[in-house]
Amino acid sequence: MTKGTETRYRVRGGTTLHGTVFIQGAKNAALKMIAASLLTSKGRTVLRNVPPIEDVRRAIELAQAVGALVEFHEPERTLVVDASRLTSPVLPAEIARRSRASVLFVPALLHRFGEAVIEGIGGCNLGSRNLDFHYRGFARLGATVDEGDSVIRITAPAGLRGAHLYLDTPSHTGTENLIMAASLAPGTTIIDNTAQEPEVLDVIAFLSRMGADISGGGTGFITVHGVSELTAVEHTVMPDRIDAGLFAMAVAAAGGEINLVGANLDHFGVVRWKLEQMGVEFASQGAVLQVRRERPLRPINVVTSPYPGFATDLQSPIMAAATMADGASYIRETIFDGRYTLVPELNKMGAKIEIDNNVAIVHGAAGLHGCEVTAHDLRGGAALILAGLAAEGETLVSNGYLIDRGHATMVERFAALGADVSAEEHEPAIVS
C-alpha cells in the first residue's frame, strides 16, 4: 500500500467453495513470542510458521525500534530475532498507536532497562476493552506505572519480584504478559484466573524451552518460579484456530467442501459444536480438516465466552453466516461490546439484524446483495468478506488494512477455493 491510498477487497459472490487452503500460524501466539524473544540477550531466536500479517510487521518494527535485529523471511515464514543489544526502552508512537502489541514488550524492557515507555497504543476499537489489568499486574510485581495523556511510563529500577497476581477476567494477552514479566522476577509468582487458550499453552511451551519455570498451564492457576536468565531457542508457532474457524465459516456461508491443512478441530472449542448445529460437517484426517456444508443452514444461539467457550474473535464471522440460516439466530457478545459495529454494514447488504438488550437477533434467509461496506475492526472486516461470498453481485469492503492485520494472503487462499476475491488500492474519498 502506498502513501495516500488504502486497501479494499472486492468480492463477487454466488460461488460455492471447493479446494484446499493452508492455515496460517497463530497470530495470538506469534506476537507474544516476538516480544518474549527480547527477554534474552543470549543467542538468536528462530520462530517458524510466523504469519505474514500486518500485526506481525508492526511487532517487528517495535522490536527494531528498541534495538533488536530482526530478519523476517516471509516466503518461508521464518523470523530470526537477535536481541543481544537493545538500545532504547521507548516504544515510539508512530508504531505503537497502530498495534496493541506494544504492551507485550513491557516485560522485556523492564528486565533489560528497568523501564518501558509507550508513546501510543493501537489496535481495533472494541469498546470498553482496556489494558488496566496489565498495568495492575506490573505494579503488583513491583513496577511503578505513570499514565499520562499521551505517554505511559512503567519503571522498575530495582527490578521485578514475584507476587500473587490475579486477572478479573481470563484474558489470554494478560495471562501471557504477566507470565513473561514473572519469568525473570526473583521468587514465586502465582497468577489466578488465567486464560486456557491453546495459544497460551504454546507461549508457555516457548518460554519453557527458553528456560522459564512455569507450571499450571491450562488449569486457570499458573505458578512461575523466576529464573536468572533465559536463552534463545527455535520454535514452531501453532496453527491459527481463528483463521481456521474463519474458513470453516466461509463454507457455512457460501456452501461447498474444502480441506484445511494444519487446522486442529480440538482447538475450536464450542465453535465446532455451533457450526455442526448449523449443518456444517467436519472430518479430520491427520493434519487435514475437511469442512462441508451442503444443506440449508439452521439458526443457532451463540454466547461468547473465554476458551473453550465460543471465541469472541469468531462472533462476527458466525453472524455473517447466520444471515443465510433458515430462521432467527441469537448472538450475545459478552467480551468486547464494539463487535456490533458489523451490524449496520450487514444490514446495508440486505441482512435483517436488530440489537435488543445487547443481543443481536439475526433474521436469516433475507438474501444478501453486494454493495460498498466498511470494515470497522479486524474480525468484522473478515466477516464482510464472508458475507460477500454469500451475496448476489459485487461487494466492496473498504478499510482492508484491518483485515490484513490478522489474516494473510486472503486473495490467494480464497482463489484456491474457487472464490472471486481481489484486493486493490484506491484513493479514499475526501469529505469537505
N, C-alpha and C positions, 0 to 999 in steps of 0.2 A: 504494500500500500504506500503510495507516495503522499507527500505533504499536501494537504488541502483536499484530499479525496477520502472516501470511506468505502468500505466493502458492503455489498449487499448480495444476497442469494436470490437466484431466480429458479423457481421450482415449477415444473409443468406436471400436473397430476394426472391420475387416471391409469397408472400402470402398476400392476402387482409386482412384487419383488421376488426375484429368484437369483441365486448365486451364492458366492462365498465372500465374506469380509473378515479382515483381521482386526481383533480388538486391541486397542492401544494400551500402553502401560498406564497404571493408575495415577492420574493427576494428584489425587489427595494423599498419595504416598510419596511420589517423586519430589513434590515441592518441599516436604518435610526433610527428606534425605539430602537435598541440595543444601538446605540450611544447616542440617546436622553435620555435614561434611566439614564445616568451618570450626567445629568443636576441637579438631585436632590440627596440630602443626607438623605432624609426622606422616610423611608419605603422600601419595596421590590416590584419592578416592575415585573408583570407577563404577559408574552406575549404568546398567544396561536396561533396555526396554523403556527408555525415557520418552514420553510422548512429545512430538514437536509441536507444541501448542503455545499460544501467546503467554499464558501464565508461567510456563517454564522459562520462556525467554526473558520475562521480567525478573524471575528469580535469579537467572544467570546474571542479568545486569546488576541486580542488587549485590550479588556475591562479588562481582568485579568492582563495584563501586567502593567496597571496603577493602579491596586489595587482593582478593583471590584470583588465581589464574584458572580460567575455565575454558575447556575445549568441548564443543558440542558437535559431534558428527551425526547430523540429522538423518542421513540415509540409513546409517547403521543403528541409529537411536542409542548411541553410546555417549555418555558425558563423563569427562575427566575433570576433577577439581584438585588443584594444588593450593592449599590454604596455609602454607608454611610461613608466609609473610603477609599478614594483614596490616593495612596501613591506616585505617580510619574506622571509628565507631559510628559514623554518621551514615544513615540511610537517606539519600537525597530525595527531596520532594518530587522532582520530575519523574522519578521511577516509582517511589513508594506510593504516590497517590493513585497509581494505576493498578496496584496489586495489594490485596490484603496479606499476601505472603510476607510482607516486610516484618510483621510481628514475629514471624518464625525465626528471624535472625537475631532476636534479642538475646536468647541464651548464649549463643556463641560469642557475641560481642561483650556480654557481661563477663564471661570467663576469660576472654582474651584481653579486654581493655579495662574492665571494671566499670564500663558504662556503655549505653546504647542510646542513640538519638534518632528518633523517627520524625522526619520533617513533613510527612504526609501519610495518609492511609487511604487505600482504594479498594477496588473490587466492585461487586454488584451491590446496588442499593436494595437491601432486603428488609427495610422497615426497622424494627426495634433491635435487630441483631447488633451486638457491640462487642468490644474486646475487654471490657472491665474485668472479667474473670481471669484473663491472662495477667493483667497488672496486679490484681489482688494476690494471685499466686506468687508472682515475683516478690511482692512485698513480704509475704509470709516466709519466703526463703531468705529474707534479709536485705532486699533491694529497696531503694527509695524511688518513688515514682512521682515525677513532676510533670503534670499535664497542663500545658499552656494552650493558647488559642490555635497555634499552628505547629507547635513542636512538642513532642513527648520525649522527656529525658528520663531514663532509668539508670540509676547509679548503684554500684555495689563495690566501693573501693576496698573493702575488707573481704570481699568475696561472698558467695552464697553459702548457706549452710542448710543441712537437712531439717525438715519440719513436717508437721502433719497438715496436709492440704485437702481441699475438697472442691468439687465443682457443683454449682447449683443445678446444672443440667449436664448430662454426659456428652459434652462437646468433644468430637474427635480431635479437632485442632487444639483445643485447650488441653486435652489429655496429653497429646504428643509434645506440645510446647513445654509443659511442666515436667514431663519425663526428661526432655533434653536438658532443661535447666538443672534438674536434680542429679543427672548422671555424673557431674563433676563436682557436686556440692558435698563437702565432708559430712559424714553422718548418714542417718537413715531418713528417707522421705517416704511418707505414706500418703497416697492420694485416694480419697474416697469418691465414689460415684463416677468412675471413669467410663469412657466410651469403649464399646466392644466391636467396632467395625473391623473387618479384615485388614483395612489399611493400617489401623493402629497396630495390629499384630505384626504386619510387615515392617513398620518403622521400628518396633521393638526388636524384631529379628536383626535388622540392620545395625541398630545401636549395640545390641548384644555382641554381634560379630566384631564391632569396633572395640569391645572390651567392657561395655557397661554391664552393671549387675542389676537386672530388672526381673521381677517375678510378679505373677498375678495377672498377666495379660489375658483379656477375655473374661475376667471374673467380675469386673466392676470395682476391684480393690487392688491397687498396684503398689508394690513396695520397691523402692530404688535405694540401693546402698551406693553412696558416692564413691567413685574410684579416682585415683590421682591423675590418670591420663587415658586418652583414647587414641587409637591408631587408625589410619586409613585402610579401607578394605575394598573388595569388589562385591557387588550385589546386583541382582536382577530384580527390577521392580515388578510387582504382581500385576496381572491384568486389571483393567478398569471396569468394575462392575456397573458403574453408572453409564459408561459408554456402551457396554453390552446390553444393559437394560433399555437404552435409547433405541438401539437397532431392533431389539425384540418388540418394542412398542411401535416401531415403524411398520413391522409386519402386521401388528394388530390393527393399525390404522389403514394400511394400504392393501393388506392381504398378501398371500403368497407363501413361499417356503425358502428359507435361507439357512446357511451354515455360518456360525460364528466361531472362528478359530481363536482359541485361547480363553473363551468365556467359561466361567465356573458357575454352574447353576446353584451350587451350595452357597454362593456369596449373595444370591438375590434376596434371601430372607423372605419376608411376606410378599414382596413384589411378585415372586414366582406364583404364589397361590392366587393372587388377584388376577394376574394375566390368565391363568388357567380357568378361573371362574368366568372370565370374559369369553373364553373359547379358543385361546392360544394353546398350542400343543408344543411340548418340549421333549427332546430325546437326546441324551448325552452319549457320545461315542468317543471316549478318550478325551482328547483336547478339543474336540469339536462339539458344539452345541447346535442341534437342529431346532429351528423355530418355524412353526407353521400355523397359518390361520386361513381356513377355507370357508367356514360357516359364518353366518352373521354374528356380530359381536353382541354379547349380553351386557347389560348395565351392571355396575358394581358400586359398592360403598368403600371409600378409602379414608383412613385417618393416618396422617403422617406421624411417625414417632421414631426415636433413636433405634439403631440396629439392634436386633434383627427385624424391627418393625418396618413399615413402608417408608422408604427413603424420601426425604423432602426434595432431594435433587431430581427425583423421578415423578414428582407430583404434577409438574407442568406437562411432561410428555403423556402421562396417563389421561390428563384432562383432554388433550388433543385427540387421543384415541377414543375417549368416551363420547366425543361428538358423533362418532359413527355407530354407537351402540343402539340397539332397539329398545329404548326406554330411558328412564331418568337415572343418572348416576349422582351420588352424593359424595363430595370430596371436602374433607375438613383439614385445613393446614394448621398445625399446632406449633410449628417451629419458627418459620420465617413469614411474617404476615405480608411482606411485599410480594410474595409469589402471585397474588391475584391480579397483578398488572397485566397478566396474559389475557384475562377475561375479555376486556373490550376489543383486543386485537382479534381474538377468535370470533367474537360477535360481528366484527366487520366482515368476516368471511361467511357469515350466514349461520353461525352457531347460535344456539339459544341457551345462554348461561346466565344465571342470576345468583347474586350473593344474598343469603339470608342468615343472619346471626353467625357470620364467619364460616358458613358452609356454602360451597359452590354447588349449585344444582345444575347439572348438565343434562339438558333435554336432548337426547340423541336422535340420530337419523334425520337431522334437519336438512342435510345436503349442503356441503361447503362449496364455495366458489372462490376462485383466485382473485386477489386484489393486492394492494400495497399495504403492508403491515410493518410494524416496528418492533424489534427485539428490545426489551427493557432490562433483561438480565440474561445470563448465560443459558440457563435451563429453559427459560421461556422462549428464547430465540431458537433453540434446537427444537422445541415443541412446535413452533410455527413452520419449520421445515417439514415436520411430520404431517401437520395439517395440510400443507401444500401438496404433499404426495397423495393425500386422500381427496383433494378438492378437484372440481372441474376447472379447467383453464389454467392460467398462469398466476403464480403468487410471487411477489417481490418482498423479500424480507430485508429491511434496512438495518443499519447498526450491526452488521455482521461480525465486526471485531469481537463483540461479546460472545458469539458462538465459538469463534476461533480461540478464545481464552481456554476452552475446556475440551474441544473435540478437534482432532487432527484430520487433515485430508478428507474432509466431508465430501467434496465433489467426486474425488476418485473412488472413494468407498461406495458411495451411492450409485455411481456409474457401474461399478462391478455387480450391482444388484439389478441393473436394468433401468434405474430411475433417471429421470431427466433433471438434474440439478447442476447449476453452474454458479460461479462466483464472478463478480465484476466490480471494478472500481468506478465510482461516479462522483461527480461534484455535488455536494449537498446543497439543497435549496437555501438561499439567503432570505430570511424573513425580515422585512423592514418594519 
